[in-house]
Amino acid sequence: MARSSPSPADARLIAYAKAQGVEVTARQLERWRGKPDPLLPPNERTWPGRPVGGSSSAADDEIGELVVWLGNHQKQGGSRDHLILGAFAEGLRVPEDSVRAAFGWHVLAMAEDLRKNLGPLPAGTDPDDWVGDGASRIALEHQHRTVGVSRRIRKIDKALRELPALAEFWPTIGALDGSGGAEPLDNAGLTFHSVLGILLGADGIGPETIARVVRSRSGVSDLNPGAYLLETNNGDPLQALRDAPAHRLPGLPESSILHHLHTLVRDTPLERLRAVWQAAGTLATWAEDLCAAVEAEIADGLPGPASEKWIYGMLFSLSRDLIRVGLAEPNPTPSQQCSSALSLLFVAEGTEAALAVADEGGRHRADLLTPAPLRPLVAGLPAR
């Protein structure tokens, strides 16, 4: 129940909001401070000390701005997590634990779905069989669900492949893909290995499997130098997943990628979380602008910088998913943007780990191939 009258600090917040044209009540302030995951931090308390004794609360302007924002954006029945993420994205002082909980909800939901599909480990069952059987069940359930690639992407791929000005380019690409490579995966295979990778991390997937996934997702041609690098490189592309994460989720294998994601949500500095959120918010504009620029170059018959970015991004399979997401979600919901932000954070952390041990050639490839939305998140890339 709300107090019969607001505290002096809350009265100042209510008056501050009213001066901004927003009606806020004491009951609303209490609901916003409600647990779990409060939207509003408590007012700071001051302690005069003896002989005065007692304490008093004081509202600051930062909290006042948050109150105004909440008053303007709260909707009946709206998601509390969406409000938390929206206010956080605006740079407002939402409680840190609430921000991390809102980001972490996606990881927890995925973990819960996987736990349900796996079920408890039966006595006497080999853990590898338990995980493999669960991944097989999920793959069978999803084998007829295709990952949507827009007609626009396919049309650009086809036009670049047939562009006369690039006729001499494709043999060069073919020379970079020095083997026939492993067979691409079908939809059921992609799902199976994706689930196995999520469940087992580096223990469940290897470079050859990653290369097969990469070959399955490229689109400009059947050539893929990126997959060839994975197939022939003696390095470990999963080194970042070898270290034990600081935080774990119950009911999942010890090597699960979700432990790493959970740790990132728990430990990543808030400013970096805000940066990945903002980067995820650029995907739609970036994808649209890149598509339009490539289409203009194709229309002129003269491939230029945009076509180069497209081709190398597709051939090495670093950009395709980001373009697909950007086109599919032109106005992402907070949940969609949060999911994209976590994906970008995970890839950025892995890229930074790879750069830390890369030779000059590896750093050059990373500079060439890292998509624009990801670049601000990766330390160690040359400025452009």
N, C-alpha and C positions, 0 to 999 in steps of 0.2 A: 504494500500500500504506500502511496505517496504521502509525504508529510502534509499536515494541514497547511503549512506554508513553507516555501522554499527557503533554503539556507541563504544567507547574504550573498555567498559566492554564486549560487544558482540563480538568485534574483538578478545578479549582474549579467549572467549569461543570457537569461531570458530577455532582459532589457537590451543587451547588445544585438541579439537576433532580431528583436522588434525594430530596432533602428535600421536594420538592413532589409526590412520588409518581410521578415519571416516570423510567423507565430509559433512559439515553442512553449510547451507547458512543463511544469515540474515533473509530472508523471512521465512525460516523454524522456526527460533527462535520466530518470531512474531506470526506465526500460533500456535505454541505450547503454547504461552502465551495468546492466544485468549480465550474469554469467550463465553459461560459458561464453567465451569470445565476446567480451564487451566491445561496443563501438566507440565508447567514450571513456577516456581515462578519468579517474577521480580528480576532484579539485585538489590542488596542493594545500597541505596543511602547514600552518606556522605555529610554533610553540614558544610563547613569550617567556616561559620559564617562571620559576618562583621569584618573588612571592605572588605574582599574578596568577600563575597556574592555568590549566586548561589549554585549549587550542582553538584555532579558527581556520576556516578554509578560504582560499583565494583563487579566483579564476583568472587565467591569463588570456591574452589575445589569441594565441594559437588555438586554445580550446574553443574560444568564441567562434573562430573561423570554421572549425570542425562542426560545431553546433549548427551554424548557418547552412553549411553544406548538407548535413544530414536532414535538416528541416526541408531543404529544397528537393532532396532526392529520395527520401523515404516514401515508399508506396505501400498501400495496404496489401499484405500477403507477400511482399517482395522478399527476396533472398537476403539474409543477413550477411552471408559471405560476399555477395555482390556489392553490398554497400561498403563492406570493409575494403575490398579490393579497389573500388572506385575512389574512395576517400584517400586510400594509400597512394594510388596513382597520381592524385592531385598534389601530393606532397604534404598532406595533412597529418596531424599527430595521432594516428590511430594506435591503440595499444599494440606493442610488438608481438605479444603472444597471439593476439587475434589475427594479425597479418599472417603469421607463420601457419596458423591453423587453417586459414582460408586457402593458402597455397597448398598446404599438405593434404587437404581433403581429397584432391584428385589422386594422390599417391595411396592414401588409405582406402579409397573406393576400389582402386585397381587391385590392391592387395586382398581386399575382402572377396572380390570376384574370383581371384585365383585360388584363395583358400577354399571357397565353396566348390570350385571345379575339381580341386585336388582331393578334397575330403581328408579325413584323418589318415595318418600312415598306419596301415594294418600291421599287426604284430607279425614279425617274420618276413615282411615284404622288403625287398631291396629298394632303398630310397631312389636309385636311378630309375628303376621300373615304375615306381610311384609317380615320379615327375614326368617320365616319358609317356605313361598312359594318360596322365592329365592333359599334356600338350596334344596328344593324338585326339582326345575327345573334343577339345576346343577347335582343333583344325578341322575335324569332320563337321562340326556345327557351322563353321564359317567358310567352308570350301567353295560355296556358291556365291559368297559375297565378294564382290570385286572392289578394289580401291579405285575410286573414281578419278580418272584423268580426263580433264575436259577436252572437248573436241577442239577447242582453241589451241591447246598444247600440242595435240596430235597433228593438227593442221600446220603449225609452225615447224614441228619436227620434219614432216614430210616435205614442206617447201624448201627448207634448208638442205635436205638430202638431195633434192632435185635441182638446186640452183646452179646454173651453168658456171657462175663465177667461183664456185667451190669444188668444181669437178676434180681439180688436181689436189685438193686438200684431203680428201678421204683416203687415198692411198698412203699419205703421210701418217694419218691416224692409224691406219691398218698396221703400219710398221711399228707403231708404239705398242700395239696389242700383239705381242709376239707369239701368242699361242692361241689355239682354238678356245682355251679356257674351259672351266667347268660348265656343265649344262645349267641354264637358268632354271629357277624353281617355278613350279606352277603355283596357283593360288593357295592350295592346301599346304604345299611345302613351305611357302612364305609364311603362312600363319603358324605352322608347326615350329619352324625355327625361330620365329619372332617370340612365340610364347616360351620356347626353351631358353632363349637368350634372356628374357625378362626373369624367368624363374632361376636360372643357374648362372647368369652373367658370363664371366670368362671361362667358367667350368663347363658351360653348355654349348658354346660356339667357338669356332676357330677361324683363322684367316680364310681358309678355303670356303667355309660356309658363308662368311661375310662377302666373299667375292661372288658367290652364286647369287646372293641377295642383290648385290650391286648390279650384276648382269641382268637380273630380272627386272630392274627398275629403271634402266636407262632407256632413252627413247629415240634419239636422233638416228642411230644406226645400231647394227648388231655388234659393232666394235666397242670395246670398253677398256681403254688404257688404265683406268683406275682399278678395275678388277684385276688386271694383269699385274699391277704393282702389288696388290695384296697376295696374289698367288705366288709371286716370286720373291717378295721381300722377306729377309730373314728376321726382321724386327718383329716386335709384338704389338699389334695395333690395339690390344686390349690391356696394356700395361696399367692404365689408370684404374682398371677394375680389380687389379690383383691385391691392392691394399685393402685391409679390413676397414669397413666404414665405421664411423664413431657411434652411430645409432642404428638399431635394428627393429624390424617389425616382427611380431610373433607369428608363428605358423608358416613361415616360408624358409626355403633352403638358405643356408648361410651365405652362399655366393650370389643371391638374387640381386639384380640391378635395382630393385625397389628399395633395398637398404641404402644404396648410394643416393638415390633420389631423396629418400627420407632425410638422410644426413644433410644433403644440400639445402633442403627446406629449413631444417633446424639451425644450421650453422652459417649459411651464407649471409654476409652483411646486408642490412636492409637496403642500403643504397644500391647494391648490386642486384638485389631482387627487383627494385624499382626500375633499374636499367634494363633488365631482361623483359619486364612487363612492357616497357616503352618500345623495346625492339620488336616484341611480338605485335604491338599495335601498328607497326610500319609494314607488316607483311603484305597486306592487301594493296596498299598504294605502290609498294615496290614491285609486286608481281604485275600489276596492271601497267605500270610505266614501262617495265622491261618488255612485256609482250607487245605493247604498242610500238616501242622503238624498233624491235626486231621486225615486226610486220612492215614498218615503213622502209626499213633497209631491204627487205625482200621485194617490196613493191618497186623499189628503184633498181633492183637487180644488183645492188652493191652492198655486200655484207660489210659491216663496220664494227665498232666497239660493242654494240648491243648484241649482235650476232655472235661475236667472239665469247662474250660472257655466257650467252645461252649455250653454245656448243660445249665449251669446256665444263660448264656446270652440269650439263646433261651427261657428257661422256664420263665424268668422274663422279656423277650421281650425288653431288652435294647440294644442288639447288632444286632438283625436281620436286621433292616433297614440299619445300617451302613455297614454290610457285603454286603448286596444287592447293595448298592450304590457303594461300593468299587469294586465289581466284574463287575458291569454294566458300570462303568466309569474308565477303567484302565488308560486312559490318559485324565483326565477331561479338558474341555475347561475352560477358566477363568470364564464364566458365571456359569457353573456347580460347580466349586470349590467355587465360591462366595455363591451360594445357600447352599451348604453343610456347609460352614463356618458359615452362619447365623443360620442354624439349630443347629450346635454345640454350638454356643454362647447362644442361647435361652435355650437349655437343661442345659448347664453349669450354667447359672444364676439361673435356677430353682432348680438345685441340691444343689448349695451353700445355697440358701434360706432354703431348707429343712434341710440341715445339721445344720444350725444355731439353729434349734429348736428340733433336733432329740435327742433321748435318745441313750444310748450306743448300744443297739441292732440295732437301725436305722443306726447309723454310721458304724457299722460292716457290715450291708447289703450293704450300699453304697460302702464301700471299696471292698467288694466281687464282686459286680455286675457292677461297672462302667467300661465301655470298655476302652482299652488302649488309643485310640485316644482322649478320653474325659478327661482322668485323669490329664494331665498337666494344664487343664483349670479350674479345680475345687479346690479352696482353702479349706483346712480343711481335705483332704484325707491323710491318713498316707503314708509316702514315702515307695516305694518298691525298 
